Amino acid sequence: MSGRRITVVTAQLRGYDRVGGAGTATTFLALALARLGHDVDVLYVGPAQATAVEGEWARLYADAGVRVRRPPTAETRVEPPRYARMRSVERALRNEPTDVVLTHDFGAPAHCALRLRRFGLAFEDVLFVTLCHGTRRWVKEVNRNARVSPHVLGENLLERTAVELSDVVVSPSAYMLEWMRADGWQLPEATFVVPYVTRSAALGEPLAAHVDNDARGAVERLAFFGRLDERKGLAPFLGGLDALPRELLERVEVEFIGKPTKEWSAERVAASISQRTKRALRGVSFEPDLDQHEALARLSRPGTLAVIPSLADNSPNTVYECIERGIPFIASGVGGTGELVAAEDRARVLFEPTSEGVRGALERALTGGEPLRAARPAFDGPTSLRAWSDVIAMQPAPSAPVDGSLAVAVRRRSDDDLPDAPWVLLLDDGDEPDPALVETLARAQAASGADVVTCGVSDGVTEYFFAGDPGGLGVLTNDYGTVALLRRELLTDVADHEWPLLARLSAAGARIESVPLPLVRRTHPPGTLAHEPSDALLVVEHIERALPGPLRSLARLAAGLAADAARAADAS
């Protein structure tokens, strides 16, 4: 296959980000695809304050011919803010055509582009590939965090839509695909498990020499390897460490190799280790600022046992790195970690991510009487590269012909009568539509089969975008749309404003889609609970009627809690 133009869209990238499994995986995949003969362009959409790529990573990108760029600066504000990155990505992809867009699931950076492709409005010849690292909803679930903000819920809707609209979905673990399917996600037929491409496979480097522990054999150092947070298993590690007998603690020092977090600073971690344990250990130290090669060099010291006790992980780079470098480790067996370890080594290497599980694994490692040895892999680089070559060679499904010739009548808010046309376009009196509005919405309806099609709007300073069908979030803000093309048969009356009207139609089963383009100039923003409480009350009533009896109070409860939170925020 001849080389293809590939645009890798990512919010994490080595050289910009010192840590992050998604950034590591994306970096090596981009380098590998370039070495396979493709024209690889990385569109970096990470933090605006990140400095330019430099040092080793700049050299690696240059040697492979990988170009790294940022999207153009937005000329207008975007609301809700979660759409800002998606809108900038869509514009950047229009400016520089490509054959393949390869992006990640979290944050759904290609969401706007994918929606436009679904409606037959752009990118029809582009193959969209989504690589699954873990969405915001998954992160909240595995962190056992029941507090989920409206922003996270809204972003999760867009993440799911983007995955489901992709041509190809790739996950490094079967575990993540099983989680998505169990949550009701409709994954495309072209869905594959492909382990991450590692550094040696990406760069064609020989595997690093395995750590030589024969001279010493025993464990001298326990190294917690990972970010200092709950999901990485910090609490069970500390609990398991404190449960070890004194005579075992006296044999080792403990080192934490990973970046601190807002919840877990090095000081808090140190304070969480009991005085008994501190007195017994040979020492406790922290290495928070190491780059990848520095961390691996430190873990490669003879006598070091890496401990990776994550509560849940998709396909952790820490495990790939230890296996590839021959670094002895033990790890939690939940999530996708076990898929990376050869079957014959799993009983020796894997444990349950509880304090008791950590204690037992550490005790076995410290009393087993065998020299430290690395786990063998259940994956190999050449196989992953071949799988990615097959993915990149795929073509998007041909677009079906779209007949967007609908009979549409326009109704302004002040009009007295309802039109008789099969389709009605609802506009406010002061709305200024784009000349292509009717044609665009009609094409989107024909392509999607939706009962209602809305679009973005702009007041000249801010662009507003909509999910179309936001589910329960519709009680907090109008995320359905304002300007709407809808089936005439659904309009019994138009006494309601657009927010309650569209909420009622959605609750009754109408399919609502939204085109992520600002096709109408409108002077006032979409309704919210705080600014249009009377409309919000009607929305709550419509949604309540659609819920089963025992659950009908939930919509009103959610609206009340949101109102209380808004008042508390205003008062602070």
N, C-alpha and C positions, 0 to 999 in steps of 0.2 A: 504494500500500500504506500502511495506517495504521502509525503508529509502533509499534515493538516494544520490550519490555523487554529490554535487553542487559546482561549482566554480563561485563565484561572482567576476566579473572583474570590477573594478571601479577606477576612478581618484579622487573620493571624498569619504571620510570616516570620521565619527566622531572619535575623538582621534588623527587623523592627521590634520583634518580641523575643525577649530572652527565654521565656518559658511558654508552655502551652502545647499540649499534645497535638491539637489540630494544626497549629503552626508548623510543628515538626513534620507531621505527615504531609501537609500541603507542600512544604518546601521540597521534600525529597521526591514527591510525585511530579512536581513541575520540572525538576532537574532531570528525572528519569525520562519523561516524555520528550524533553528537548534532546537528550542523548539518543533517543530512538528516531530522531530525524524530523520532529514536528517543530513548527514555529510557535513557540510558547511565549505568551504575553501575560504577566501577572497584573491584575487590577487590584491594588491593595486598598481596602476600604476600612482599615483599622483606625485607631484614635488619631485625631487630627494633629495632636502634639507630638506624635512619633517622629523621630529624626530619620534622615535618609539612611538607606542601607550602607554599611561600611564594613571594613575589615574582611575577615575570612568569607563571610556570606556574599559580600559584593564581588569578591574574586570568583566564587563558585558560580554565581549567576552569569557573570561576564564570560567565563570560560565555556559555559554551556550554551551561551547565546540567549539566555532568558532575560527579557526586558521587564522591569518593574516600574509601574506607573500608578498614579492616583487618578481618580475621576475628577473632572473639572469642578471647580468651586460652584456651589449652587447659587443661582441669582435670586432666588426667593426662599422664604421660609416654607417648611412643609409641616402640616399637621394631619394626624397625630405624628409625633417625632419618629415613631418606628418606621414610617414610610420614607424618611429623608434619604437613608442609604439606598433603599430600593429604587427610588426615583433617580438618584445620581448614577446608579449602575445602569439603569435602562438607557439613560442619555449617553453614557460612555460607550455602551454596546452599539448604539445607533451610529455614533461618530466613527467607530473603527470596526467595520464588519468582521465577523469571525465565522469559522465553521462549527466550532464546538465551544460551549460554555460549560466549564467545570467549576462547581461551587459547593459550599457546605450547607448542611441543613439548618444549623442554628442561626437565628436572625433572618433567614430567608432573603439573602441579598438580591437574588434574581427574581423575586416574586412579581414585581411589576412587569418585567420582560416576559415571564412565563404567562401571565394573564393576558397580555397583548397577543402572544402567540396563540393562546387558546381561542381568542376571538377572531383570529385571522387578520390581525391588524399590523403585525410586524413579526420578524424573526422566524418566518415560516420554514426557512431552509437551515436553521441552526439546530444542532443536536445539544440538548440540555442534559447534563449529567450531574446528579447530586450525590455527594459523598457524605455519609452519615457519621457524625461524631457524637451527636446527642443534642436534642432540642432543649429549650428552656423548661418545658414541662417535664421532660425526663430528668433534668438536673434537679428540679424541685422535688420530684418524687424520690430519687435516690438519696437526696439530702434529708429526706423525711421532714420537709418543710411544708407545713400545712398553710402557711401564709403566702398566698399567691396574689400579686397585685393585678389590677385591671390591665396594666401595660403588658405584663407577662402573659396573661390570658389572651389578650389581643394578638400579641406576637406569636403565640402558639397556634392560633388559627391560621395565620399567614404561613408559618413554617409547614404546617400540615398540607395546606393547599399547594405550596411550592413543591413539596416532595411528590404529591399525588399527580401534579401536572408535568413532572419531569419525564423525559424519554427513557432515561436509565437511572436506576438507583443502585448505588454500591455501598455496602457496609463492610467494615473490616471484621465484623463478627455476625454470626447467626443470631446471637443473643439480642442485638439491637433490632433486627428485623422482626423477631418474635415479639419484642415489646411493642413495636408499632402496630403489628397486626392484632395483638391482643387489645390494643386501645382503639381498634376499629379503622385504622388507616387503610386506604385502598391503594396499595403499592402497584406500580406498573408491572406489566408482564416481564419486562427486562430488568429484573432485580437480582443482584448477585452478591455473594460474599467473596471479597478479595482482601486478604491481609494487607496491611500497610506495606508500602515500599520502603525498605530501610536504607540507611546511608550507603552501605556497601553495594547494594543492588542499584541504587540510583546513580552512584558515581563510578561504578565499576572498580571500586577499590577492593583489594584483598581483605578478607576478614582479619580483624585484629587478632594478634596472638592471644590465646586464652590465658587467663590469670594462672600463674603457677603457684599452687598452694601446697605442693608436695613437700616442700622443705619444712613447713610449719604444721600444716594439717589442720590444726584446731582453729576454732573461731576466736579471734581476738577483738573484733570490733563489730557492733551491730549498727547498721546505717539505715535509719528511716529514710526512704527514697521517695520523695513526692512533696507536693505543696502542703503546707501546714494548715489543713482544714479538716472538717468533720468527714467529708466524703472520702478523703484519702485515708481514713481509718486511724486518725491520730488518737482518738479516745481509746479504742480497744488496744492500740499499741502501748499507750501509757499504762492502761490497766493490766495488760499481760506482763509488762516489764516489772511493775510493782509486785506482781504475784510470784515472781521467781525467787527461789531460795537464795539466801545470802551467798552461799559458797559458789553459786553459778554467776551471780552478779560480779563477784570479785575477779572473775576471769576476763571481763570485757570492759571496753569503753563504749559509749553510745554517741552517735553523731547524727544530726538531722541535716539532710541535704535536700533543701527545697525552700521555696520562697515563702515568707510569712504572709498571713492574710489579715484582714481587718479583725476577724474574730480571734485568731491565734497568732500572737506575736511570739518571738523567741522567749521573751520574759515570761509570758503566760505559760508556755510549754514547760519551761524550767521550773516554774513555781508549782506546776501540777505533778511533778515527780516527787514522791515522798522522800522525807529526810533519810529514812532507812535505806532506800534505794540509792540516793545520791552518795551517802557515805560508803556504800559497798562498791559502787562502780569505780572503775579506774579514772573515769572522767566523762563529762557531758559537754558537747560542743555543737555549734551551729555553723553551717555554710550556706547562707541565703542567696549569694550573688554569683554563683558559678554558671557559666555557659555550659552547653551540652558536653563539649569535649572535656571541659575542666571537671565537671561532675563525674563523668565516666572514668577519667584518670584517677580521681580520688577513690572511687569504688573499686578500682582495679588493684589496689594495694593488697598484697597477700594477707590473709587472715580476716578479710572483710566479708561479712554476710549482709547483703541488702535485704531489707524487709519492706514489702509493698502490701500493706494490709487494707486496701481500699474497701469501702462498704459496697461499692458497685463501680464498675468501669466497663466501658465499651470494648476497647482493645488497647490497653495502656502502652504508650511508648516506652515507659520505664521497663516493662517486661521485654519488649523487643530489644531494647538497648542492652539489657543484661544478658539475654540469650545470645545476641550477636557478638558481644564482647567476651563471652565466656565468664561473666561475673556470677558467682554463686548467689542465689537469692531464694527467699521463700515469699509466697504471695497469697492473698485472698483468692479463693476459688470461685467467687461469685461473678456474675456478669460474663463478659467474654474472655476473661483472663485464661481460663482453663483451655480454651480453644487454641492457645498459642503454645502450650506445653505438650511435648510428646506424651502419649498415653502411659508409657512405662515409667515416667517420672512424676506423674501427677500426685500420687499418694505421698511421695517424699517431699514435694515442693509446696503443695497447696494446703490451705487451712481455712476454717470458718472465721469471718471477720468479727469475732467477739473477743473479749478479754481472755476468756478461757481458751479459745482457739489459738490466740497469739501465744499465750503462756505455754500451751502444749507444744506448739511448733518450735518456739525458742528452746524449750527444754530438750526436745529431741535433737536439735542442732548442736546444743552445747554438751550433750552427754552421749551422743551416738557413737563416738569412738572412731568415726571414719573421717578421712581428709575431706575438706570442702571440695565440692565438685559442682559444675554448672548443670543446669537443666538443658535437655535437648529440645530442639524446636519441632513444632508440628506444622511449620510453614517453611517456604524457601523463596528467595528473591526472584529467581528466574520464572517461577510459576506465576507470581504476582505480576511481573512485567508482561508475560504473555497474555494474562487475563485483561490487563489494561490496554494492550494493543488491540485486542478484540473489541473492547468497549469503544475505543476511539474510532475504530473503523466502521461502527454502526452509523446508520442514516436515520434522520427523523422520519416518522410516519408521514406520508404525503398528506397534505391538507385536502380535505374534501371541498368540492366547489361550494361556495356560499352564495345563496341568493338573498341579498339584503333588501329586496324591493318590497317593503311593507307599506300598507296603506296607513299613514300616520296623520292624526289630527293633533294640533297643538292647543292646549288649554292653559290659559293664564289663571292665576289665583282669583282675580276679580271677575272672571267670566261667570255668567249665571247658569248656563246650560252645559250639560255633558255632550261631547261630540258623539257621533254615531259610527265613526271609523273603527275598524277592528283593533287599532292600536292608538293609544293616547300618550302624548308627551306632556307631562306636567311641568310648568315653569312658573316661577314667581313673576310678579308684574315688572320688576326692575331687572330681571335677568337679561344678560346680553349673550346669546348663544354663538358659538363658533359656527361658521358656515357649514362645517362638516359634521355638526352634531347629530342630525337625524340619520344621515348615512352611516355614521360610525356606530351609533347605538343599534341601528337595524342590523348591521353586519354582526355585531356582537350577539344579538338575540338569535339570529339565524345559526350562528356557529355553536352557541351554547344550549339553545332550546329553553332559555330562561323565561319565566313569566314576567319578570321585571328586570330592567337593566338601568342602572344608574351610572353616574360618571363623576369624576373629580370636578371641583369648582375652584375658582380663584377670585380673590378680591383685589388683585393687583400687587399685593404685598405677600400674601400667604396662599399656598395651594393646599386644598383639603382633599384627602382621599378616604375611601370607604372600603370596608370588608365586603359589603353586599349583604351577607347574612352573618351577623356577629353572634348569634345565639343569645345566651343570657346577658352578654355585655350590652345588648340593646336597651336595657333598663337604665343605663348610666349615661349614655350619649348616643346621638344619632350616628351610628356606624353603618346604616343601611345606604344612605345617600339622600340627596335633596332633589336634584333634577332627576326625573324618572320617566322612562318609556315603559308602559305596561299594557297588558291586555285589557281591552275595554270591558270585557265581561267581569273583571274583578272589581270594577268601580260601581258599587251600589250608590255611593255618594262621595263627595269630596269635602265633607264638612271638616274632617280632621286635617290638621297640618301634615306635612310629608312624614315627619317622624312617627306619630301615632298611626298614620295610614299604613306605612310600610311595615311597622311592627305588627299591626293587625294581619296584614297579608302574609307575612312570614309565619306568624303563629298559626295561621290557617293552612299552611303547607305550600304556599307559593315559593318558587325558586327565585332568589334574587341574586343577580351578579352585578359587579361594578367594574367599569372600565377605568383603569388607573391613568387617565389623562384629564387635565383641567380643561374641559370643553365649554364651560359657561363662566362668565364673569358675574359674580353675585356679591352684593355689598355686605351681607350679614353672615356670620359663621353658622355651622350646623348646631342644632340644639343640644343642650346638655342638661343634666339633672339640676345643676346649680343655677343656670340662667333661664330655663324654661320649665319650672316645676309643674305647671298645669299640664303641659304636653307629656312630661315624664310620668305623671300620674295616670294618664290615659294609656301610655305604653305599658306600665305595670299591670293595669287591668286587662289589657289584651293578652299579655303573656300569662297572667294568672289563669285565665280561662282555658288556655291550652295545656296547662300542667295537670297531672293527676291530683285528685282531691287532697291527699295527705301532704302534697308538696306545694300547694298553691301559695302558702305564706312566704316561700323562699324568695320570690321576685320582690315582694314588698320589703322583706328583711334586707336583701342585698341593697336595694335603693336607700333604705334608711341608714344602713351602716356607711354607705358611701357618702351620704349627706353629712353624717356625723363626722366622718374623717375629713371632709372638706372644711367644715366649720372649725375643727380643731387645728387644721393647717393654717387657716386664715388668722386664727387667734394667736398662733405661736410667733 
